[in-house]
Amino acid sequence: MIDCSSCTVPTSNPGGVCVFCLDYQPPAQVGHIDIDRPCWLTARGDATRVEVYRSPLVKRDSRMSTPVADHLADHGLSLVYTETYDACPSEWMHGQRVREIYA
């Protein structure tokens, strides 16, 4: 028997990891958002700040934006900055993207 390399529980696993740690998935961070819909929408942030990039074809009240809107409402975040600029057409639908910062 050896100690698990992650938690020090005794194990006979030759890999050095006990059965408890073998399939362990850490819980998601509370208040964290990470959405990635290539060419359409990305949103990353936490309970205090979220940065959103979206195609102008994706409206704030669209079904695709619902998880972002829910996160913003749950944490009381509001829009503090926005800009629209040209982007590579192969990377963003309609060749533009909108950047929004919420805090």
Secondary structure, DSSP 8 states (H G I E B T S, - for coil): -EE-TTT--EE--TTS--HHHHT------TT-EEEEETTTEEEEE-SS-EEEEE-TTS-TTSGGGHHHHHHHHHHT--EEEEEEEE--TTTSGGGEEEEEEE-
